[in-house]
Amino acid sequence: FTVLLSYSVEFRTLAARSSWNEEALLAAFTESLNYQVQNQLALCPQPQSLEELIRLAISIDKHQHELQYQNSSTRTFPTPDHHHESGTRPSAEPTIMEEPMQMGRARLSREERSHRI
């Protein structure tokens, strides 16, 4: 989220030097944001000032990075190998894999979700 924070400082500097009105600055800043932040902003009441928009965008960006971090740190468990080299046989008893305890409402990674489907 430091990229957006740095960008917002630069944008404020350029905005102070420009002759653009508040509406033009709001539009320019919004259009410069990544689509994920823009999508979340569309769900919020429209900010009335550039400062309000910047604070809201930084808050959304920070929240998205926290979610990405949580999702990437979710532990994934290896899947059993069902492929055997020719000439080898699987053991008579299937290997039992322990199931992790379900704690809280952690989201599944894409790999885990596709594995379960």
CNS distance restraints for C-alpha pairs under 8 A (distance, minus, plus):
assign (resid   1 and name CA) (resid   5 and name CA) 6.52 0.50 0.50
assign (resid   1 and name CA) (resid  58 and name CA) 7.24 0.50 0.50
assign (resid   1 and name CA) (resid  61 and name CA) 5.98 0.50 0.50
assign (resid   1 and name CA) (resid  62 and name CA) 5.47 0.50 0.50
assign (resid   1 and name CA) (resid  65 and name CA) 6.75 0.50 0.50
assign (resid   2 and name CA) (resid   6 and name CA) 6.03 0.50 0.50
assign (resid   3 and name CA) (resid   7 and name CA) 6.05 0.50 0.50
assign (resid   4 and name CA) (resid   8 and name CA) 5.94 0.50 0.50
assign (resid   4 and name CA) (resid  58 and name CA) 6.58 0.50 0.50
assign (resid   4 and name CA) (resid  61 and name CA) 7.64 0.50 0.50
assign (resid   5 and name CA) (resid   9 and name CA) 6.53 0.50 0.50
assign (resid   5 and name CA) (resid  58 and name CA) 6.68 0.50 0.50
assign (resid   6 and name CA) (resid  10 and name CA) 6.47 0.50 0.50
assign (resid   7 and name CA) (resid  11 and name CA) 6.01 0.50 0.50
assign (resid   8 and name CA) (resid  12 and name CA) 6.04 0.50 0.50
assign (resid   8 and name CA) (resid  54 and name CA) 6.72 0.50 0.50
assign (resid   9 and name CA) (resid  13 and name CA) 6.36 0.50 0.50
assign (resid  10 and name CA) (resid  14 and name CA) 6.31 0.50 0.50
assign (resid  11 and name CA) (resid  15 and name CA) 5.93 0.50 0.50
assign (resid  11 and name CA) (resid  29 and name CA) 7.65 0.50 0.50
assign (resid  12 and name CA) (resid  16 and name CA) 6.14 0.50 0.50
assign (resid  13 and name CA) (resid  17 and name CA) 6.60 0.50 0.50
assign (resid  14 and name CA) (resid  18 and name CA) 6.21 0.50 0.50
assign (resid  15 and name CA) (resid  19 and name CA) 7.74 0.50 0.50
assign (resid  15 and name CA) (resid  20 and name CA) 7.25 0.50 0.50
assign (resid  15 and name CA) (resid  25 and name CA) 6.97 0.50 0.50
assign (resid  20 and name CA) (resid  24 and name CA) 5.97 0.50 0.50
assign (resid  20 and name CA) (resid  25 and name CA) 6.40 0.50 0.50
assign (resid  21 and name CA) (resid  25 and name CA) 6.38 0.50 0.50
assign (resid  22 and name CA) (resid  26 and name CA) 6.09 0.50 0.50
assign (resid  22 and name CA) (resid  49 and name CA) 6.84 0.50 0.50
assign (resid  22 and name CA) (resid  50 and name CA) 6.83 0.50 0.50
assign (resid  23 and name CA) (resid  27 and name CA) 6.26 0.50 0.50
assign (resid  24 and name CA) (resid  28 and name CA) 6.06 0.50 0.50
assign (resid  25 and name CA) (resid  29 and name CA) 6.02 0.50 0.50
assign (resid  25 and name CA) (resid  50 and name CA) 6.82 0.50 0.50
assign (resid  26 and name CA) (resid  30 and name CA) 6.06 0.50 0.50
assign (resid  26 and name CA) (resid  49 and name CA) 7.29 0.50 0.50
assign (resid  26 and name CA) (resid  50 and name CA) 5.67 0.50 0.50
assign (resid  26 and name CA) (resid  53 and name CA) 7.26 0.50 0.50
assign (resid  27 and name CA) (resid  31 and name CA) 6.08 0.50 0.50
assign (resid  28 and name CA) (resid  32 and name CA) 6.27 0.50 0.50
assign (resid  29 and name CA) (resid  33 and name CA) 6.69 0.50 0.50
assign (resid  30 and name CA) (resid  38 and name CA) 6.70 0.50 0.50
assign (resid  31 and name CA) (resid  38 and name CA) 7.71 0.50 0.50
assign (resid  33 and name CA) (resid  37 and name CA) 6.37 0.50 0.50
assign (resid  33 and name CA) (resid  38 and name CA) 6.23 0.50 0.50
assign (resid  34 and name CA) (resid  38 and name CA) 6.28 0.50 0.50
assign (resid  35 and name CA) (resid  39 and name CA) 5.95 0.50 0.50
assign (resid  36 and name CA) (resid  40 and name CA) 6.42 0.50 0.50
assign (resid  37 and name CA) (resid  41 and name CA) 6.10 0.50 0.50
assign (resid  37 and name CA) (resid  57 and name CA) 6.54 0.50 0.50
assign (resid  37 and name CA) (resid  60 and name CA) 6.35 0.50 0.50
assign (resid  37 and name CA) (resid  61 and name CA) 6.27 0.50 0.50
assign (resid  38 and name CA) (resid  42 and name CA) 6.24 0.50 0.50
assign (resid  39 and name CA) (resid  43 and name CA) 7.01 0.50 0.50
assign (resid  40 and name CA) (resid  44 and name CA) 6.98 0.50 0.50
assign (resid  40 and name CA) (resid  60 and name CA) 7.15 0.50 0.50
assign (resid  41 and name CA) (resid  45 and name CA) 7.93 0.50 0.50
assign (resid  41 and name CA) (resid  46 and name CA) 7.85 0.50 0.50
assign (resid  41 and name CA) (resid  56 and name CA) 7.82 0.50 0.50
assign (resid  41 and name CA) (resid  57 and name CA) 7.15 0.50 0.50
assign (resid  41 and name CA) (resid  60 and name CA) 7.93 0.50 0.50
assign (resid  42 and name CA) (resid  46 and name CA) 7.86 0.50 0.50
assign (resid  47 and name CA) (resid  52 and name CA) 5.63 0.50 0.50
assign (resid  47 and name CA) (resid  53 and name CA) 5.29 0.50 0.50
assign (resid  48 and name CA) (resid  52 and name CA) 6.71 0.50 0.50
assign (resid  48 and name CA) (resid  53 and name CA) 7.55 0.50 0.50
assign (resid  49 and name CA) (resid  53 and name CA) 6.28 0.50 0.50
assign (resid  50 and name CA) (resid  54 and name CA) 6.08 0.50 0.50
assign (resid  51 and name CA) (resid  55 and name CA) 6.16 0.50 0.50
assign (resid  52 and name CA) (resid  56 and name CA) 6.16 0.50 0.50
assign (resid  53 and name CA) (resid  57 and name CA) 6.02 0.50 0.50
assign (resid  54 and name CA) (resid  58 and name CA) 6.08 0.50 0.50
assign (resid  55 and name CA) (resid  59 and name CA) 6.15 0.50 0.50
assign (resid  56 and name CA) (resid  60 and name CA) 6.19 0.50 0.50
assign (resid  57 and name CA) (resid  61 and name CA) 6.05 0.50 0.50
assign (resid  58 and name CA) (resid  62 and name CA) 6.01 0.50 0.50
assign (resid  59 and name CA) (resid  63 and name CA) 6.20 0.50 0.50
assign (resid  60 and name CA) (resid  64 and name CA) 6.20 0.50 0.50
assign (resid  61 and name CA) (resid  65 and name CA) 6.25 0.50 0.50
assign (resid  62 and name CA) (resid  66 and name CA) 6.25 0.50 0.50
assign (resid  63 and name CA) (resid  67 and name CA) 6.29 0.50 0.50
assign (resid  64 and name CA) (resid  68 and name CA) 6.20 0.50 0.50
assign (resid  65 and name CA) (resid  69 and name CA) 6.11 0.50 0.50
assign (resid  66 and name CA) (resid  70 and name CA) 6.18 0.50 0.50
assign (resid  67 and name CA) (resid  71 and name CA) 6.09 0.50 0.50
assign (resid  68 and name CA) (resid  72 and name CA) 5.99 0.50 0.50
assign (resid  69 and name CA) (resid  73 and name CA) 6.06 0.50 0.50
assign (resid  70 and name CA) (resid  74 and name CA) 6.33 0.50 0.50
assign (resid  71 and name CA) (resid 107 and name CA) 6.73 0.50 0.50
assign (resid  71 and name CA) (resid 108 and name CA) 7.48 0.50 0.50
assign (resid  71 and name CA) (resid 109 and name CA) 6.47 0.50 0.50
assign (resid  72 and name CA) (resid 109 and name CA) 7.53 0.50 0.50
assign (resid  74 and name CA) (resid 106 and name CA) 7.66 0.50 0.50
assign (resid  74 and name CA) (resid 107 and name CA) 7.89 0.50 0.50
assign (resid  74 and name CA) (resid 108 and name CA) 7.49 0.50 0.50
assign (resid  74 and name CA) (resid 109 and name CA) 7.17 0.50 0.50
assign (resid  76 and name CA) (resid 109 and name CA) 7.60 0.50 0.50
assign (resid  76 and name CA) (resid 112 and name CA) 6.75 0.50 0.50
assign (resid  80 and name CA) (resid  97 and name CA) 7.99 0.50 0.50
assign (resid  84 and name CA) (resid  88 and name CA) 6.39 0.50 0.50
assign (resid  84 and name CA) (resid  89 and name CA) 7.06 0.50 0.50
assign (resid  84 and name CA) (resid  90 and name CA) 7.18 0.50 0.50
assign (resid 108 and name CA) (resid 112 and name CA) 5.88 0.50 0.50
assign (resid 108 and name CA) (resid 113 and name CA) 5.83 0.50 0.50
assign (resid 109 and name CA) (resid 113 and name CA) 6.08 0.50 0.50
assign (resid 110 and name CA) (resid 114 and name CA) 6.10 0.50 0.50
assign (resid 111 and name CA) (resid 115 and name CA) 6.06 0.50 0.50
assign (resid 112 and name CA) (resid 116 and name CA) 6.23 0.50 0.50
assign (resid 113 and name CA) (resid 117 and name CA) 6.44 0.50 0.50
